[in-house]
Amino acid sequence: MTVGKIYYSSWGYEQTNIDFYKVIEVSKTGKTITLQRIGSQIIDVNGYDSYDVIPNETKVIDAPLRNRRLITGKYGTYVNVSKRNDYQILAFEWDGKPKTKTSYY
């Protein structure tokens, strides 16, 4: 795990939201990380309210998410970025390809 690696989450109901996170700190053991939510940038319009987005590292959103445990599983390495204890929003390693975001409202 390295500082600067990007993670993304995809979530929503009747729309698809894409959030990007940048690793800003790695613990000495390498088992936990601190993430900073960052903005996104539209690079293509696919149709009515459908966009391809990539991370925008110059736009910082919210306070950092500290001490997030890395999980390795069937779908690669991921981390829970939810601020709630009773709910999970998983963020996965970004593969460098644009992600599709939709919005109908």
N, CA, C and O atoms as CSV, one atom per row, in Angstrom:
chain,resi,resn,atom,element,x,y,z
A,1,MET,N,N,0.843,-1.179,0.000
A,1,MET,CA,C,0.000,0.000,0.000
A,1,MET,C,C,0.884,1.237,0.000
A,1,MET,O,O,1.878,1.303,0.724
A,2,THR,N,N,0.518,2.207,-0.810
A,2,THR,CA,C,1.319,3.420,-0.911
A,2,THR,C,C,0.454,4.674,-0.800
A,2,THR,O,O,-0.717,4.679,-1.180
A,3,VAL,N,N,1.054,5.721,-0.277
A,3,VAL,CA,C,0.404,7.022,-0.240
A,3,VAL,C,C,0.181,7.466,-1.687
A,3,VAL,O,O,1.059,7.311,-2.537
A,4,GLY,N,N,-0.993,8.015,-1.952
A,4,GLY,CA,C,-1.325,8.481,-3.298
A,4,GLY,C,C,-2.242,7.540,-4.064
A,4,GLY,O,O,-2.840,7.941,-5.063
A,5,LYS,N,N,-2.362,6.300,-3.618
A,5,LYS,CA,C,-3.248,5.347,-4.283
A,5,LYS,C,C,-4.683,5.855,-4.192
A,5,LYS,O,O,-5.079,6.442,-3.185
A,6,ILE,N,N,-5.456,5.626,-5.249
A,6,ILE,CA,C,-6.840,6.096,-5.316
A,6,ILE,C,C,-7.802,4.922,-5.153
A,6,ILE,O,O,-7.601,3.852,-5.727
A,7,TYR,N,N,-8.841,5.142,-4.365
A,7,TYR,CA,C,-9.943,4.197,-4.192
A,7,TYR,C,C,-11.221,4.886,-4.661
A,7,TYR,O,O,-11.287,6.115,-4.701
A,8,TYR,N,N,-12.238,4.097,-5.017
A,8,TYR,CA,C,-13.526,4.672,-5.406
A,8,TYR,C,C,-14.668,3.845,-4.839
A,8,TYR,O,O,-14.532,2.641,-4.622
A,9,SER,N,N,-15.786,4.501,-4.605
A,9,SER,CA,C,-17.007,3.802,-4.201
A,9,SER,C,C,-18.105,4.164,-5.193
A,9,SER,O,O,-18.133,5.264,-5.744
A,10,SER,N,N,-19.000,3.219,-5.404
A,10,SER,CA,C,-20.139,3.394,-6.296
A,10,SER,C,C,-21.386,3.040,-5.491
A,10,SER,O,O,-21.482,1.937,-4.953
A,11,TRP,N,N,-22.333,3.956,-5.405
A,11,TRP,CA,C,-23.509,3.725,-4.577
A,11,TRP,C,C,-24.669,4.584,-5.072
A,11,TRP,O,O,-24.474,5.512,-5.856
A,12,GLY,N,N,-25.861,4.270,-4.614
A,12,GLY,CA,C,-27.014,5.100,-4.924
A,12,GLY,C,C,-28.281,4.308,-5.128
A,12,GLY,O,O,-28.259,3.080,-5.204
A,13,TYR,N,N,-29.371,5.013,-5.215
A,13,TYR,CA,C,-30.693,4.452,-5.460
A,13,TYR,C,C,-31.309,5.274,-6.589
A,13,TYR,O,O,-31.489,6.482,-6.440
A,14,GLU,N,N,-31.631,4.650,-7.699
A,14,GLU,CA,C,-32.143,5.284,-8.911
A,14,GLU,C,C,-31.131,6.224,-9.562
A,14,GLU,O,O,-31.482,6.992,-10.458
A,15,GLN,N,N,-29.907,6.169,-9.124
A,15,GLN,CA,C,-28.804,6.905,-9.730
A,15,GLN,C,C,-27.519,6.258,-9.237
A,15,GLN,O,O,-27.537,5.515,-8.256
A,16,THR,N,N,-26.426,6.527,-9.893
A,16,THR,CA,C,-25.143,5.971,-9.479
A,16,THR,C,C,-24.215,7.113,-9.105
A,16,THR,O,O,-23.870,7.950,-9.940
A,17,ASN,N,N,-23.816,7.137,-7.846
A,17,ASN,CA,C,-22.860,8.128,-7.357
A,17,ASN,C,C,-21.483,7.489,-7.324
A,17,ASN,O,O,-21.345,6.321,-6.961
A,18,ILE,N,N,-20.477,8.241,-7.698
A,18,ILE,CA,C,-19.095,7.781,-7.647
A,18,ILE,C,C,-18.324,8.747,-6.746
A,18,ILE,O,O,-18.305,9.953,-6.994
A,19,ASP,N,N,-17.694,8.217,-5.709
A,19,ASP,CA,C,-16.836,9.012,-4.826
A,19,ASP,C,C,-15.417,8.478,-4.915
A,19,ASP,O,O,-15.204,7.266,-4.963
A,20,PHE,N,N,-14.449,9.383,-4.936
A,20,PHE,CA,C,-13.045,9.002,-4.991
A,20,PHE,C,C,-12.358,9.368,-3.668
A,20,PHE,O,O,-12.713,10.349,-3.015
A,21,TYR,N,N,-11.375,8.559,-3.296
A,21,TYR,CA,C,-10.606,8.742,-2.068
A,21,TYR,C,C,-9.123,8.531,-2.379
A,21,TYR,O,O,-8.755,7.644,-3.149
A,22,LYS,N,N,-8.284,9.364,-1.766
A,22,LYS,CA,C,-6.839,9.253,-1.948
A,22,LYS,C,C,-6.197,8.837,-0.631
A,22,LYS,O,O,-6.517,9.394,0.419
A,23,VAL,N,N,-5.294,7.862,-0.682
A,23,VAL,CA,C,-4.565,7.439,0.513
A,23,VAL,C,C,-3.569,8.533,0.874
A,23,VAL,O,O,-2.712,8.896,0.068
A,24,ILE,N,N,-3.692,9.064,2.110
A,24,ILE,CA,C,-2.769,10.123,2.530
A,24,ILE,C,C,-1.835,9.663,3.647
A,24,ILE,O,O,-0.881,10.358,3.995
A,25,GLU,N,N,-2.121,8.482,4.205
A,25,GLU,CA,C,-1.251,7.949,5.264
A,25,GLU,C,C,-1.443,6.439,5.356
A,25,GLU,O,O,-2.557,5.933,5.221
A,26,VAL,N,N,-0.349,5.731,5.587
A,26,VAL,CA,C,-0.376,4.278,5.776
A,26,VAL,C,C,0.235,3.988,7.142
A,26,VAL,O,O,1.280,4.538,7.488
A,27,SER,N,N,-0.418,3.121,7.919
A,27,SER,CA,C,0.108,2.781,9.247
A,27,SER,C,C,1.439,2.042,9.115
A,27,SER,O,O,1.773,1.537,8.043
A,28,LYS,N,N,2.187,1.982,10.200
A,28,LYS,CA,C,3.472,1.266,10.201
A,28,LYS,C,C,3.298,-0.199,9.846
A,28,LYS,O,O,4.163,-0.795,9.204
A,29,THR,N,N,2.170,-0.784,10.266
A,29,THR,CA,C,1.922,-2.202,9.969
A,29,THR,C,C,1.396,-2.406,8.554
A,29,THR,O,O,1.439,-3.521,8.035
A,30,GLY,N,N,0.899,-1.345,7.923
A,30,GLY,CA,C,0.332,-1.451,6.585
A,30,GLY,C,C,-1.076,-2.019,6.575
A,30,GLY,O,O,-1.605,-2.331,5.508
A,31,LYS,N,N,-1.690,-2.159,7.737
A,31,LYS,CA,C,-3.030,-2.753,7.822
A,31,LYS,C,C,-4.147,-1.715,7.831
A,31,LYS,O,O,-5.297,-2.037,7.536
A,32,THR,N,N,-3.812,-0.479,8.168
A,32,THR,CA,C,-4.806,0.588,8.153
A,32,THR,C,C,-4.283,1.783,7.368
A,32,THR,O,O,-3.076,1.990,7.244
A,33,ILE,N,N,-5.220,2.560,6.842
A,33,ILE,CA,C,-4.860,3.734,6.052
A,33,ILE,C,C,-5.736,4.914,6.457
A,33,ILE,O,O,-6.789,4.740,7.072
A,34,THR,N,N,-5.291,6.105,6.107
A,34,THR,CA,C,-6.086,7.313,6.230
A,34,THR,C,C,-6.400,7.767,4.815
A,34,THR,O,O,-5.511,7.899,3.974
A,35,LEU,N,N,-7.684,8.005,4.571
A,35,LEU,CA,C,-8.151,8.409,3.243
A,35,LEU,C,C,-8.667,9.835,3.263
A,35,LEU,O,O,-9.236,10.293,4.254
A,36,GLN,N,N,-8.460,10.526,2.157
A,36,GLN,CA,C,-9.025,11.859,1.962
A,36,GLN,C,C,-9.980,11.781,0.783
A,36,GLN,O,O,-9.583,11.421,-0.325
A,37,ARG,N,N,-11.246,12.122,1.025
A,37,ARG,CA,C,-12.188,12.144,-0.096
A,37,ARG,C,C,-11.824,13.299,-1.004
A,37,ARG,O,O,-11.558,14.409,-0.543
A,38,ILE,N,N,-11.815,13.024,-2.309
A,38,ILE,CA,C,-11.468,14.040,-3.304
A,38,ILE,C,C,-12.596,14.141,-4.331
A,38,ILE,O,O,-13.479,13.285,-4.389
A,39,GLY,N,N,-12.554,15.171,-5.115
A,39,GLY,CA,C,-13.593,15.401,-6.102
A,39,GLY,C,C,-13.432,14.553,-7.350
A,39,GLY,O,O,-12.519,13.735,-7.463
A,40,SER,N,N,-14.341,14.773,-8.276
A,40,SER,CA,C,-14.276,14.082,-9.562
A,40,SER,C,C,-14.364,15.102,-10.687
A,40,SER,O,O,-14.746,16.255,-10.486
A,41,GLN,N,N,-14.006,14.647,-11.852
A,41,GLN,CA,C,-13.992,15.500,-13.029
A,41,GLN,C,C,-14.684,14.752,-14.157
A,41,GLN,O,O,-14.345,13.602,-14.436
A,42,ILE,N,N,-15.648,15.388,-14.808
A,42,ILE,CA,C,-16.342,14.771,-15.941
A,42,ILE,C,C,-15.429,14.813,-17.151
A,42,ILE,O,O,-14.902,15.866,-17.509
A,43,ILE,N,N,-15.242,13.646,-17.787
A,43,ILE,CA,C,-14.416,13.616,-18.994
A,43,ILE,C,C,-15.217,13.260,-20.241
A,43,ILE,O,O,-14.730,13.425,-21.360
A,44,ASP,N,N,-16.455,12.767,-20.052
A,44,ASP,CA,C,-17.286,12.435,-21.208
A,44,ASP,C,C,-18.750,12.416,-20.785
A,44,ASP,O,O,-19.072,12.050,-19.655
A,45,VAL,N,N,-19.627,12.810,-21.693
A,45,VAL,CA,C,-21.066,12.730,-21.476
A,45,VAL,C,C,-21.574,11.568,-22.315
A,45,VAL,O,O,-21.399,11.554,-23.533
A,46,ASN,N,N,-22.206,10.589,-21.663
A,46,ASN,CA,C,-22.659,9.379,-22.358
A,46,ASN,C,C,-24.092,9.472,-22.857
A,46,ASN,O,O,-24.525,8.639,-23.653
A,47,GLY,N,N,-24.811,10.451,-22.412
A,47,GLY,CA,C,-26.221,10.583,-22.751
A,47,GLY,C,C,-26.888,11.399,-21.673
A,47,GLY,O,O,-26.229,12.108,-20.912
A,48,TYR,N,N,-28.202,11.294,-21.612
A,48,TYR,CA,C,-28.960,12.083,-20.653
A,48,TYR,C,C,-28.543,11.751,-19.226
A,48,TYR,O,O,-28.792,10.643,-18.751
A,49,ASP,N,N,-27.921,12.682,-18.551
A,49,ASP,CA,C,-27.506,12.558,-17.150
A,49,ASP,C,C,-26.624,11.348,-16.866
A,49,ASP,O,O,-26.724,10.756,-15.791
A,50,SER,N,N,-25.775,10.974,-17.793
A,50,SER,CA,C,-24.813,9.884,-17.611
A,50,SER,C,C,-23.438,10.400,-18.018
A,50,SER,O,O,-23.253,10.901,-19.127
A,51,TYR,N,N,-22.474,10.272,-17.104
A,51,TYR,CA,C,-21.160,10.881,-17.305
A,51,TYR,C,C,-20.054,9.904,-16.931
A,51,TYR,O,O,-20.216,9.091,-16.022
A,52,ASP,N,N,-18.929,9.986,-17.635
A,52,ASP,CA,C,-17.728,9.275,-17.224
A,52,ASP,C,C,-16.892,10.245,-16.406
A,52,ASP,O,O,-16.652,11.376,-16.827
A,53,VAL,N,N,-16.443,9.796,-15.224
A,53,VAL,CA,C,-15.681,10.664,-14.330
A,53,VAL,C,C,-14.362,10.007,-13.932
A,53,VAL,O,O,-14.223,8.784,-13.924
A,54,ILE,N,N,-13.400,10.868,-13.604
A,54,ILE,CA,C,-12.101,10.449,-13.063
A,54,ILE,C,C,-11.834,11.294,-11.822
A,54,ILE,O,O,-12.488,12.319,-11.628
A,55,PRO,N,N,-10.884,10.884,-10.976
A,55,PRO,CA,C,-10.605,11.676,-9.767
A,55,PRO,C,C,-10.036,13.056,-10.088
A,55,PRO,O,O,-9.339,13.241,-11.086
A,56,ASN,N,N,-10.345,14.009,-9.232
A,56,ASN,CA,C,-9.762,15.342,-9.286
A,56,ASN,C,C,-9.049,15.558,-7.952
A,56,ASN,O,O,-9.671,15.969,-6.973
A,57,GLU,N,N,-7.762,15.285,-7.915
A,57,GLU,CA,C,-6.995,15.323,-6.667
A,57,GLU,C,C,-6.832,16.717,-6.089
A,57,GLU,O,O,-6.428,16.856,-4.935
A,58,THR,N,N,-7.139,17.759,-6.865
A,58,THR,CA,C,-6.993,19.126,-6.352
A,58,THR,C,C,-8.187,19.561,-5.517
A,58,THR,O,O,-8.111,20.569,-4.814
A,59,LYS,N,N,-9.298,18.814,-5.581
A,59,LYS,CA,C,-10.496,19.169,-4.816
A,59,LYS,C,C,-10.625,18.253,-3.607
A,59,LYS,O,O,-10.871,17.056,-3.751
A,60,VAL,N,N,-10.460,18.817,-2.419
A,60,VAL,CA,C,-10.547,18.067,-1.168
A,60,VAL,C,C,-11.950,18.225,-0.591
A,60,VAL,O,O,-12.483,19.333,-0.536
A,61,ILE,N,N,-12.549,17.107,-0.160
A,61,ILE,CA,C,-13.906,17.108,0.385
A,61,ILE,C,C,-13.889,16.496,1.780
A,61,ILE,O,O,-13.303,15.432,1.981
A,62,ASP,N,N,-14.514,17.144,2.728
A,62,ASP,CA,C,-14.654,16.634,4.097
A,62,ASP,C,C,-13.306,16.442,4.807
A,62,ASP,O,O,-12.241,16.692,4.242
A,63,ALA,N,N,-13.392,15.997,6.043
A,63,ALA,CA,C,-12.199,15.684,6.841
A,63,ALA,C,C,-11.708,14.286,6.471
A,63,ALA,O,O,-12.489,13.467,5.987
A,64,PRO,N,N,-10.423,14.004,6.692
A,64,PRO,CA,C,-9.897,12.663,6.381
A,64,PRO,C,C,-10.601,11.567,7.180
A,64,PRO,O,O,-11.066,11.795,8.297
A,65,LEU,N,N,-10.668,10.388,6.592
A,65,LEU,CA,C,-11.195,9.191,7.251
A,65,LEU,C,C,-10.001,8.419,7.786
A,65,LEU,O,O,-9.233,7.842,7.016
A,66,ARG,N,N,-9.845,8.408,9.092
A,66,ARG,CA,C,-8.648,7.830,9.716
A,66,ARG,C,C,-8.856,6.378,10.124
A,66,ARG,O,O,-9.980,5.929,10.348
A,67,ASN,N,N,-7.740,5.655,10.214
A,67,ASN,CA,C,-7.706,4.272,10.719
A,67,ASN,C,C,-8.701,3.346,10.033
A,67,ASN,O,O,-9.465,2.642,10.694
A,68,ARG,N,N,-8.685,3.351,8.724
A,68,ARG,CA,C,-9.555,2.463,7.957
A,68,ARG,C,C,-8.808,1.174,7.656
A,68,ARG,O,O,-7.726,1.189,7.068
A,69,ARG,N,N,-9.401,0.052,8.068
A,69,ARG,CA,C,-8.751,-1.250,7.914
A,69,ARG,C,C,-8.871,-1.737,6.475
A,69,ARG,O,O,-9.959,-1.747,5.897
A,70,LEU,N,N,-7.754,-2.136,5.914
A,70,LEU,CA,C,-7.735,-2.711,4.575
A,70,LEU,C,C,-8.244,-4.139,4.617
A,70,LEU,O,O,-7.892,-4.902,5.516
A,71,ILE,N,N,-9.067,-4.499,3.653
A,71,ILE,CA,C,-9.620,-5.848,3.554
A,71,ILE,C,C,-9.245,-6.394,2.183
A,71,ILE,O,O,-9.433,-5.724,1.168
A,72,THR,N,N,-8.719,-7.599,2.159
A,72,THR,CA,C,-8.416,-8.247,0.889
A,72,THR,C,C,-9.353,-9.428,0.736
A,72,THR,O,O,-9.451,-10.281,1.618
A,73,GLY,N,N,-10.036,-9.467,-0.389
A,73,GLY,CA,C,-11.008,-10.526,-0.607
A,73,GLY,C,C,-11.147,-10.880,-2.068
A,73,GLY,O,O,-10.268,-10.605,-2.885
A,74,LYS,N,N,-12.251,-11.485,-2.371
A,74,LYS,CA,C,-12.548,-11.980,-3.711
A,74,LYS,C,C,-12.444,-10.889,-4.781
A,74,LYS,O,O,-12.057,-11.163,-5.916
A,75,TYR,N,N,-12.789,-9.660,-4.415
A,75,TYR,CA,C,-12.814,-8.564,-5.386
A,75,TYR,C,C,-11.627,-7.617,-5.262
A,75,TYR,O,O,-11.699,-6.470,-5.702
A,76,GLY,N,N,-10.537,-8.092,-4.666
A,76,GLY,CA,C,-9.342,-7.272,-4.515
A,76,GLY,C,C,-9.251,-6.654,-3.134
A,76,GLY,O,O,-9.816,-7.171,-2.169
A,77,THR,N,N,-8.540,-5.552,-3.051
A,77,THR,CA,C,-8.374,-4.846,-1.784
A,77,THR,C,C,-9.399,-3.726,-1.707
A,77,THR,O,O,-9.571,-2.960,-2.656
A,78,TYR,N,N,-10.073,-3.639,-0.576
A,78,TYR,CA,C,-11.076,-2.596,-0.396
A,78,TYR,C,C,-11.102,-2.131,1.051
A,78,TYR,O,O,-10.441,-2.701,1.919
A,79,VAL,N,N,-11.885,-1.077,1.293
A,79,VAL,CA,C,-11.949,-0.452,2.613
A,79,VAL,C,C,-13.360,0.103,2.817
A,79,VAL,O,O,-13.996,0.553,1.864
A,80,ASN,N,N,-13.847,0.069,4.057
A,80,ASN,CA,C,-15.149,0.641,4.385
A,80,ASN,C,C,-14.973,2.146,4.603
A,80,ASN,O,O,-14.194,2.561,5.461
A,81,VAL,N,N,-15.695,2.963,3.829
A,81,VAL,CA,C,-15.574,4.415,3.950
A,81,VAL,C,C,-16.791,5.052,4.614
A,81,VAL,O,O,-16.905,6.276,4.659
A,82,SER,N,N,-17.704,4.221,5.131
A,82,SER,CA,C,-18.883,4.749,5.813
A,82,SER,C,C,-18.485,5.394,7.136
A,82,SER,O,O,-17.564,4.936,7.813
A,83,LYS,N,N,-19.182,6.446,7.488
A,83,LYS,CA,C,-18.951,7.104,8.776
A,83,LYS,C,C,-19.819,6.498,9.873
A,83,LYS,O,O,-19.697,6.865,11.042
A,84,ARG,N,N,-20.704,5.560,9.489
A,84,ARG,CA,C,-21.602,4.908,10.442
A,84,ARG,C,C,-21.100,3.513,10.779
A,84,ARG,O,O,-20.507,2.843,9.935
A,85,ASN,N,N,-21.336,3.076,12.009
A,85,ASN,CA,C,-20.928,1.738,12.432
A,85,ASN,C,C,-21.879,0.650,11.945
A,85,ASN,O,O,-21.484,-0.510,11.834
A,86,ASP,N,N,-23.121,1.009,11.656
A,86,ASP,CA,C,-24.125,0.019,11.278
A,86,ASP,C,C,-24.347,-0.071,9.764
A,86,ASP,O,O,-25.320,-0.683,9.322
A,87,TYR,N,N,-23.474,0.519,8.981
A,87,TYR,CA,C,-23.663,0.585,7.533
A,87,TYR,C,C,-22.298,0.563,6.851
A,87,TYR,O,O,-21.338,1.138,7.363
A,88,GLN,N,N,-22.211,-0.091,5.709
A,88,GLN,CA,C,-20.938,-0.125,4.991
A,88,GLN,C,C,-21.071,0.483,3.605
A,88,GLN,O,O,-22.035,0.221,2.886
A,89,ILE,N,N,-20.105,1.286,3.247
A,89,ILE,CA,C,-19.901,1.738,1.878
A,89,ILE,C,C,-18.476,1.320,1.543
A,89,ILE,O,O,-17.520,1.809,2.146
A,90,LEU,N,N,-18.339,0.425,0.590
A,90,LEU,CA,C,-17.025,-0.110,0.268
A,90,LEU,C,C,-16.380,0.671,-0.862
A,90,LEU,O,O,-17.026,0.995,-1.859
A,91,ALA,N,N,-15.099,0.970,-0.696
A,91,ALA,CA,C,-14.304,1.632,-1.731
A,91,ALA,C,C,-13.229,0.653,-2.188
A,91,ALA,O,O,-12.544,0.032,-1.375
A,92,PHE,N,N,-13.098,0.529,-3.503
A,92,PHE,CA,C,-12.172,-0.415,-4.117
A,92,PHE,C,C,-11.025,0.320,-4.791
A,92,PHE,O,O,-11.145,1.496,-5.134
A,93,GLU,N,N,-9.911,-0.380,-4.979
A,93,GLU,CA,C,-8.774,0.213,-5.678
A,93,GLU,C,C,-9.228,0.649,-7.075
A,93,GLU,O,O,-9.845,-0.128,-7.804
A,94,TRP,N,N,-8.918,1.889,-7.438
A,94,TRP,CA,C,-9.277,2.414,-8.749
A,94,TRP,C,C,-8.327,1.842,-9.791
A,94,TRP,O,O,-7.112,1.831,-9.590
A,95,ASP,N,N,-8.877,1.368,-10.900
A,95,ASP,CA,C,-8.087,0.736,-11.954
A,95,ASP,C,C,-7.582,1.725,-13.002
A,95,ASP,O,O,-6.975,1.320,-13.994
A,96,GLY,N,N,-7.825,3.009,-12.793
A,96,GLY,CA,C,-7.356,4.024,-13.730
A,96,GLY,C,C,-8.333,4.303,-14.861
A,96,GLY,O,O,-8.097,5.200,-15.671
A,97,LYS,N,N,-9.424,3.552,-14.932
A,97,LYS,CA,C,-10.419,3.744,-15.990
A,97,LYS,C,C,-11.544,4.639,-15.480
A,97,LYS,O,O,-11.880,4.599,-14.296
A,98,PRO,N,N,-12.134,5.453,-16.374
A,98,PRO,CA,C,-13.262,6.288,-15.964
A,98,PRO,C,C,-14.403,5.437,-15.421
A,98,PRO,O,O,-14.608,4.304,-15.857
A,99,LYS,N,N,-15.135,5.988,-14.476
A,99,LYS,CA,C,-16.304,5.334,-13.892
A,99,LYS,C,C,-17.563,6.103,-14.314
A,99,LYS,O,O,-17.533,7.327,-14.444
A,100,THR,N,N,-18.653,5.388,-14.525
A,100,THR,CA,C,-19.887,6.011,-14.989
A,100,THR,C,C,-20.762,6.440,-13.822
A,100,THR,O,O,-21.075,5.656,-12.927
A,101,LYS,N,N,-21.141,7.698,-13.861
A,101,LYS,CA,C,-21.984,8.324,-12.831
A,101,LYS,C,C,-23.289,8.742,-13.510
A,101,LYS,O,O,-23.272,9.259,-14.627
A,102,THR,N,N,-24.426,8.515,-12.831
A,102,THR,CA,C,-25.701,8.952,-13.390
A,102,THR,C,C,-26.446,9.797,-12.382
A,102,THR,O,O,-26.233,9.679,-11.176
A,103,SER,N,N,-27.327,10.656,-12.887
A,103,SER,CA,C,-28.133,11.487,-12.015
A,103,SER,C,C,-29.409,11.832,-12.746
A,103,SER,O,O,-29.368,12.409,-13.833
A,104,TYR,N,N,-30.533,11.488,-12.167
A,104,TYR,CA,C,-31.817,11.737,-12.821
A,104,TYR,C,C,-32.594,12.882,-12.189
A,104,TYR,O,O,-33.712,13.173,-12.613
A,105,TYR,N,N,-32.025,13.531,-11.190
A,105,TYR,CA,C,-32.767,14.588,-10.500
A,105,TYR,C,C,-32.034,15.901,-10.555
A,105,TYR,O,O,-32.517,16.900,-10.023
